[in-house]
């Protein structure tokens, strides 16, 4: 499984998101590897209509009613968008709010809870019943020369061993076949990529390199 976080990089503005989504669709269909685009709420629905799997970058605690400006998991589900990140290091929320969202999510709506430290995972993340736990050490996010796989491979295994109700997604600096291969070997269920794909001069080449790590 590969999650691809579009964030709100300018490369995803306008038709940029469509161009990148079509690359993801092409590579996913050819390789049979599940790929999920993590899109802004402004782009999620139109990207879904291209035939790719799309999740939101965040959802809020309210599902319906008098709550202006919030993002509802139930509304997303009704539109066929069946997942979201939660508590990303760039969009942190309170522990209690995260647990409330996870508990009250619609049936079939997948949540990937983002964690930046072993302490968080041990304290409450591994027990949260999120579908996935994304482990991303903040210092390595966006790194051009390091990754969680090169710097903390044993930590990936340790975190994977802690998982009781969730599957581990390894992130932060993932950019190569070796990064993907090491992450999976250490027990991760999948990986996440962002700037390496979105900001690349050749996104398809970068994505295919990650895919190569799944075939070893």
Buried (B, 14 or more C-beta within 10 A) or exposed (E): BBBBBBBEBEBBEEEBBBEBBBBBBEBBEEBEBEBBBBBBBEBBBEBBEBEBBBBBBBBBBBBEEEEEEEBBBBBBBEEEBBBBBBBBBBEBBEBEBBBEBBEEBBEEBBBBBBBBBBEBBBEBBBBBBBBBBBBBBEEBBEBEEBBBBBBBBEBBBBBBEBBEEBBBBBBBBBBBBBBBBBBBBBBBBBBBBBBBBBBBEEBBEBBBBBBBBBEE
